[in-house]
């Protein structure tokens, strides 16, 4: 993103003051995205826990087709969760590109500096966060396999 598309150089004498206000507002929106991301993760984790627990209980009833159906529902929930994780990651990346660009017009580039130090040591939240839905998907596939191996009755 070039600075010409972001900054209105003909703005006037209140440029710095208004830029700082916009910067603060935009940083707040990035925090909102992070909060929504965490809420989304909590929701999908809870939903998957309920579906997996109920599906596990169904194995005691020997209802193979119902088990398979609930496993596929769980896999779909996990796939949506994974898609949401990557969508939030991309939204955060876009927001921080704008924040970094705005910082070029402020005294210090704190977020850019923090990211450079952080990325030297860590791969980011998404790299570990994405494993939770993948683990659930694997558990559902294992449950389908176990149900079929142990010959649960087909309705």
Backbone as CSV, one residue per row, in Angstrom:
resi,resn,N_x,N_y,N_z,CA_x,CA_y,CA_z,C_x,C_y,C_z
1,UNK,0.857,-1.175,0.000,0.000,0.000,0.000,0.889,1.219,0.000
2,UNK,0.732,2.071,-0.953,1.508,3.304,-1.025,0.920,4.362,-0.117
3,UNK,1.789,5.265,0.330,1.324,6.303,1.252,0.370,7.278,0.578
4,UNK,0.415,7.390,-0.746,-0.476,8.321,-1.444,-1.933,7.889,-1.345
5,UNK,-2.195,6.611,-1.270,-3.581,6.165,-1.173,-4.107,6.258,0.258
6,UNK,-3.209,6.412,1.217,-3.620,6.450,2.616,-3.676,7.873,3.177
7,UNK,-2.743,8.691,2.825,-2.608,10.016,3.430,-3.066,11.093,2.457
8,UNK,-3.906,11.989,2.957,-4.345,13.162,2.194,-3.375,14.297,2.520
9,UNK,-2.409,14.523,1.639,-1.355,15.497,1.902,-1.849,16.945,1.889
10,UNK,-3.026,17.184,1.356,-3.582,18.542,1.307,-4.573,18.787,2.452
11,UNK,-4.490,18.042,3.497,-5.500,18.066,4.564,-5.584,19.412,5.285
12,UNK,-4.481,19.956,5.636,-4.508,21.241,6.349,-3.749,21.190,7.652
13,UNK,-3.925,22.237,8.471,-3.113,22.394,9.683,-3.455,21.432,10.806
14,UNK,-4.628,20.846,10.817,-5.006,19.885,11.872,-4.614,18.455,11.516
15,UNK,-3.783,18.288,10.509,-3.410,16.965,10.007,-2.906,16.040,11.112
16,UNK,-1.878,16.445,11.845,-1.271,15.577,12.861,-2.268,15.210,13.955
17,UNK,-3.021,16.180,14.427,-4.002,15.942,15.487,-5.062,14.943,15.029
18,UNK,-5.592,15.155,13.830,-6.638,14.267,13.315,-6.090,12.891,12.941
19,UNK,-4.849,12.880,12.462,-4.208,11.603,12.154,-4.078,10.769,13.421
20,UNK,-3.660,11.396,14.501,-3.511,10.683,15.765,-4.866,10.158,16.257
21,UNK,-5.909,10.934,16.118,-7.251,10.484,16.510,-7.691,9.282,15.666
22,UNK,-7.477,9.382,14.356,-7.842,8.269,13.484,-7.008,7.032,13.812
23,UNK,-5.745,7.237,14.087,-4.847,6.133,14.442,-5.368,5.403,15.678
24,UNK,-5.717,6.172,16.715,-6.252,5.577,17.948,-7.527,4.787,17.675
25,UNK,-8.425,5.358,16.886,-9.666,4.664,16.539,-9.379,3.377,15.773
26,UNK,-8.441,3.426,14.860,-8.138,2.250,14.050,-7.480,1.159,14.881
27,UNK,-6.601,1.543,15.802,-5.996,0.563,16.709,-7.094,-0.099,17.544
28,UNK,-8.063,0.697,18.008,-9.193,0.135,18.760,-9.961,-0.893,17.933
29,UNK,-10.130,-0.644,16.625,-10.850,-1.618,15.788,-10.059,-2.916,15.662
30,UNK,-8.737,-2.829,15.686,-7.932,-4.055,15.630,-8.100,-4.861,16.923
31,UNK,-8.241,-4.153,18.038,-8.499,-4.841,19.309,-9.881,-5.494,19.298
32,UNK,-10.856,-4.834,18.679,-12.195,-5.418,18.550,-12.163,-6.701,17.737
33,UNK,-11.378,-6.711,16.671,-11.257,-7.918,15.838,-10.650,-9.056,16.659
34,UNK,-9.636,-8.753,17.440,-9.015,-9.767,18.286,-10.013,-10.309,19.303
35,UNK,-10.802,-9.429,19.881,-11.824,-9.855,20.840,-12.868,-10.752,20.168
36,UNK,-13.310,-10.373,18.977,-14.280,-11.190,18.242,-13.682,-12.536,17.857
37,UNK,-12.413,-12.532,17.531,-11.716,-13.780,17.189,-11.710,-14.726,18.383
38,UNK,-11.406,-14.206,19.556,-11.404,-15.028,20.762,-12.802,-15.550,21.080
39,UNK,-13.816,-14.712,20.921,-15.197,-15.147,21.149,-15.595,-16.239,20.160
40,UNK,-15.186,-16.080,18.917,-15.465,-17.090,17.899,-14.808,-18.414,18.275
41,UNK,-13.568,-18.354,18.739,-12.880,-19.577,19.161,-13.578,-20.243,20.336
42,UNK,-14.007,-19.455,21.305,-14.726,-20.008,22.457,-16.024,-20.678,22.008
43,UNK,-16.756,-20.015,21.123,-18.016,-20.563,20.621,-17.789,-21.897,19.914
44,UNK,-16.830,-21.925,18.987,-16.583,-23.155,18.229,-16.022,-24.265,19.106
45,UNK,-15.195,-23.924,20.076,-14.674,-24.925,21.001,-15.807,-25.526,21.823
46,UNK,-16.685,-24.677,22.331,-17.822,-25.160,23.120,-18.747,-26.021,22.268
47,UNK,-19.074,-25.552,21.079,-19.960,-26.301,20.187,-19.358,-27.650,19.828
48,UNK,-18.083,-27.663,19.493,-17.419,-28.928,19.175,-17.373,-29.858,20.380
49,UNK,-17.138,-29.316,21.550,-17.101,-30.143,22.762,-18.447,-30.811,23.009
50,UNK,-19.521,-30.054,22.818,-20.872,-30.606,23.008,-21.161,-31.674,21.958
51,UNK,-20.885,-31.366,20.699,-21.161,-32.324,19.617,-20.312,-33.580,19.804
52,UNK,-19.030,-33.417,20.110,-18.173,-34.587,20.289,-18.606,-35.412,21.503
53,UNK,-18.934,-34.731,22.581,-19.401,-35.455,23.773,-20.673,-36.219,23.500
54,UNK,-21.630,-35.598,22.833,-22.896,-36.259,22.507,-22.659,-37.420,21.545
55,UNK,-21.798,-37.208,20.568,-21.491,-38.261,19.599,-20.809,-39.434,20.289
56,UNK,-19.919,-39.154,21.218,-19.271,-40.220,21.987,-20.296,-41.004,22.789
57,UNK,-21.241,-40.296,23.373,-22.321,-40.963,24.110,-23.126,-41.876,23.180
58,UNK,-23.356,-41.427,21.955,-24.137,-42.224,20.998,-23.473,-43.560,20.687
59,UNK,-22.151,-43.638,20.858,-21.479,-44.919,20.598,-21.975,-45.996,21.553
60,UNK,-22.435,-45.603,22.728,-22.962,-46.594,23.677,-24.319,-47.116,23.234
61,UNK,-24.979,-46.407,22.317,-26.304,-46.813,21.837,-26.233,-47.595,20.527
62,UNK,-25.024,-47.756,19.994,-24.822,-48.503,18.748,-25.643,-47.958,17.580
63,UNK,-25.697,-46.677,17.440,-26.434,-46.031,16.331,-25.427,-45.485,15.325
64,UNK,-24.917,-46.379,14.475,-23.817,-46.039,13.578,-24.139,-44.855,12.669
65,UNK,-25.260,-44.860,11.994,-25.578,-43.777,11.061,-25.739,-42.437,11.764
66,UNK,-26.307,-42.456,12.944,-26.462,-41.220,13.719,-25.091,-40.717,14.155
67,UNK,-24.231,-41.653,14.552,-22.862,-41.281,14.939,-22.140,-40.639,13.762
68,UNK,-22.228,-41.267,12.601,-21.577,-40.733,11.406,-22.139,-39.355,11.069
69,UNK,-23.448,-39.199,11.156,-24.077,-37.913,10.874,-23.544,-36.830,11.808
70,UNK,-23.514,-37.116,13.103,-23.014,-36.118,14.056,-21.524,-35.849,13.869
71,UNK,-20.771,-36.874,13.473,-19.346,-36.654,13.187,-19.178,-35.715,12.001
72,UNK,-19.995,-35.890,10.965,-19.904,-34.992,9.818,-20.325,-33.569,10.198
73,UNK,-21.313,-33.450,11.059,-21.691,-32.123,11.561,-20.502,-31.503,12.303
74,UNK,-19.849,-32.289,13.138,-18.671,-31.804,13.862,-17.540,-31.409,12.933
75,UNK,-17.336,-32.197,11.881,-16.296,-31.868,10.905,-16.634,-30.552,10.206
76,UNK,-17.907,-30.359,9.851,-18.320,-29.095,9.223,-18.128,-27.913,10.170
77,UNK,-18.495,-28.086,11.426,-18.295,-27.023,12.423,-16.807,-26.683,12.519
78,UNK,-15.967,-27.709,12.536,-14.521,-27.502,12.624,-13.983,-26.805,11.379
79,UNK,-14.520,-27.167,10.213,-14.084,-26.527,8.965,-14.454,-25.041,8.960
80,UNK,-15.649,-24.730,9.423,-16.070,-23.326,9.520,-15.172,-22.587,10.519
81,UNK,-14.869,-23.227,11.623,-13.989,-22.643,12.636,-12.620,-22.327,12.022
82,UNK,-12.069,-23.280,11.296,-10.767,-23.091,10.662,-10.815,-21.941,9.654
83,UNK,-11.892,-21.888,8.884,-12.056,-20.798,7.912,-12.118,-19.447,8.632
84,UNK,-12.841,-19.390,9.753,-12.923,-18.154,10.540,-11.560,-17.731,11.076
85,UNK,-10.777,-18.693,11.534,-9.444,-18.384,12.052,-8.614,-17.692,10.973
86,UNK,-8.636,-18.257,9.767,-7.841,-17.668,8.683,-8.418,-16.325,8.229
87,UNK,-9.740,-16.176,8.260,-10.349,-14.900,7.889,-9.953,-13.812,8.890
88,UNK,-9.999,-14.136,10.178,-9.582,-13.157,11.187,-8.093,-12.837,11.053
89,UNK,-7.294,-13.847,10.726,-5.862,-13.598,10.542,-5.639,-12.598,9.406
90,UNK,-6.323,-12.808,8.295,-6.157,-11.915,7.153,-6.665,-10.506,7.464
91,UNK,-7.782,-10.413,8.193,-8.290,-9.099,8.585,-7.293,-8.384,9.497
92,UNK,-6.728,-9.105,10.464,-5.711,-8.508,11.339,-4.483,-8.070,10.545
93,UNK,-4.056,-8.893,9.605,-2.903,-8.512,8.781,-3.178,-7.212,8.032
94,UNK,-4.361,-7.120,7.442,-4.714,-5.910,6.703,-4.733,-4.701,7.633
95,UNK,-5.347,-4.864,8.813,-5.414,-3.754,9.766,-4.015,-3.310,10.191
96,UNK,-3.131,-4.264,10.430,-1.797,-3.885,10.877,-0.946,-3.317,9.749
97,UNK,-1.226,-3.652,8.521,-0.546,-2.975,7.410,-0.926,-1.495,7.405
98,UNK,-2.197,-1.213,7.635,-2.643,0.189,7.693,-2.028,0.881,8.902
99,UNK,-2.035,0.216,10.045,-1.440,0.802,11.252,0.035,1.104,11.013
100,UNK,0.761,0.167,10.401,2.182,0.402,10.116,2.365,1.590,9.176
101,UNK,1.488,1.712,8.201,1.572,2.832,7.260,1.301,4.161,7.988
102,UNK,0.307,4.161,8.863,0.006,5.376,9.628,1.158,5.756,10.554
103,UNK,1.834,4.741,11.094,2.942,5.014,12.005,4.085,5.764,11.337
104,UNK,4.165,5.689,10.012,5.209,6.443,9.303,5.034,7.947,9.488
105,UNK,3.842,8.375,9.906,3.548,9.798,10.094,3.472,10.172,11.565
106,UNK,3.877,9.243,12.433,3.883,9.474,13.880,5.319,9.391,14.385
107,UNK,5.575,9.881,15.591,6.952,9.906,16.097,7.609,8.531,16.234
108,UNK,6.840,7.488,16.548,7.419,6.150,16.741,6.537,5.109,16.057
109,UNK,7.179,4.066,15.564,6.476,2.958,14.900,6.421,1.769,15.856
110,UNK,5.634,1.909,16.908,5.623,0.923,17.985,5.088,-0.441,17.552
111,UNK,3.978,-0.461,16.829,3.403,-1.742,16.415,4.310,-2.455,15.416
112,UNK,4.899,-1.698,14.516,5.813,-2.288,13.535,7.026,-2.887,14.236
113,UNK,7.568,-2.162,15.193,8.723,-2.631,15.962,8.368,-3.880,16.768
114,UNK,7.230,-3.837,17.417,6.781,-4.987,18.206,6.631,-6.223,17.316
115,UNK,6.021,-6.042,16.159,5.822,-7.170,15.253,7.157,-7.758,14.790
116,UNK,8.109,-6.898,14.498,9.428,-7.384,14.071,10.085,-8.207,15.173
117,UNK,9.991,-7.761,16.413,10.572,-8.511,17.538,9.795,-9.794,17.804
118,UNK,8.491,-9.712,17.691,7.633,-10.865,17.960,7.852,-11.957,16.922
119,UNK,7.864,-11.586,15.653,7.987,-12.568,14.586,9.355,-13.230,14.565
120,UNK,10.348,-12.603,15.192,11.655,-13.244,15.301,11.582,-14.509,16.159
121,UNK,10.651,-14.533,17.108,10.591,-15.641,18.068,9.368,-16.529,17.906
122,UNK,8.290,-16.009,17.360,7.035,-16.742,17.299,6.472,-16.703,15.879
123,UNK,5.607,-17.638,15.600,4.988,-17.695,14.276,3.609,-17.062,14.255
124,UNK,3.159,-16.568,15.362,1.843,-15.944,15.420,0.806,-16.885,16.007
125,UNK,-0.291,-16.279,16.393,-1.371,-17.018,17.047,-1.987,-18.064,16.131
126,UNK,-2.152,-17.736,14.870,-2.839,-18.638,13.954,-2.126,-19.979,13.828
127,UNK,-0.799,-19.976,13.914,-0.068,-21.225,13.717,-0.402,-22.262,14.788
128,UNK,-0.686,-21.851,16.004,-1.095,-22.814,17.028,-2.613,-22.921,17.134
129,UNK,-3.285,-21.828,16.894,-4.738,-21.759,17.011,-5.442,-22.699,16.028
130,UNK,-4.878,-22.850,14.849,-5.518,-23.667,13.809,-5.523,-25.151,14.153
131,UNK,-4.697,-25.575,15.089,-4.635,-27.000,15.412,-5.863,-27.495,16.164
132,UNK,-6.551,-26.628,16.878,-7.720,-27.069,17.634,-8.831,-27.608,16.725
133,UNK,-9.243,-26.880,15.687,-10.259,-27.473,14.814,-9.741,-28.704,14.068
134,UNK,-8.458,-28.704,13.734,-7.887,-29.867,13.048,-7.918,-31.081,13.967
135,UNK,-7.607,-30.875,15.237,-7.654,-31.981,16.209,-9.076,-32.520,16.321
136,UNK,-10.058,-31.639,16.374,-11.449,-32.099,16.429,-11.808,-32.895,15.170
137,UNK,-11.373,-32.424,14.007,-11.656,-33.156,12.771,-11.079,-34.564,12.834
138,UNK,-9.857,-34.664,13.320,-9.211,-35.976,13.450,-9.985,-36.853,14.427
139,UNK,-10.401,-36.268,15.551,-11.175,-37.041,16.536,-12.484,-37.560,15.939
140,UNK,-13.145,-36.745,15.147,-14.395,-37.187,14.513,-14.134,-38.328,13.529
141,UNK,-13.071,-38.218,12.760,-12.740,-39.290,11.812,-12.391,-40.569,12.564
142,UNK,-11.630,-40.444,13.647,-11.298,-41.607,14.475,-12.566,-42.229,15.044
143,UNK,-13.480,-41.400,15.500,-14.741,-41.909,16.053,-15.541,-42.671,14.997
144,UNK,-15.582,-42.156,13.776,-16.258,-42.863,12.678,-15.563,-44.208,12.441
145,UNK,-14.236,-44.179,12.410,-13.475,-45.414,12.193,-13.704,-46.426,13.286
146,UNK,-13.665,-45.982,14.533,-13.900,-46.900,15.655,-15.318,-47.473,15.621
147,UNK,-16.275,-46.624,15.286,-17.656,-47.093,15.215,-17.798,-48.158,14.130
148,UNK,-17.128,-47.971,13.008,-17.248,-48.953,11.929,-16.461,-50.230,12.227
149,UNK,-15.292,-50.090,12.877,-14.483,-51.254,13.204,-15.166,-52.131,14.239
150,UNK,-15.786,-51.512,15.217,-16.440,-52.289,16.262,-17.838,-52.723,15.871
151,UNK,-18.181,-52.499,14.609,-19.397,-53.064,14.042,-20.689,-52.598,14.670
152,UNK,-20.767,-51.312,14.929,-22.028,-50.810,15.459,-23.127,-51.062,14.434
153,UNK,-24.283,-51.385,14.923,-25.385,-51.721,14.033,-25.771,-50.547,13.141
154,UNK,-26.061,-50.875,11.890,-26.545,-49.867,10.955,-28.052,-49.866,11.023
155,UNK,-28.633,-48.664,11.145,-30.089,-48.554,11.259,-30.798,-49.214,10.109
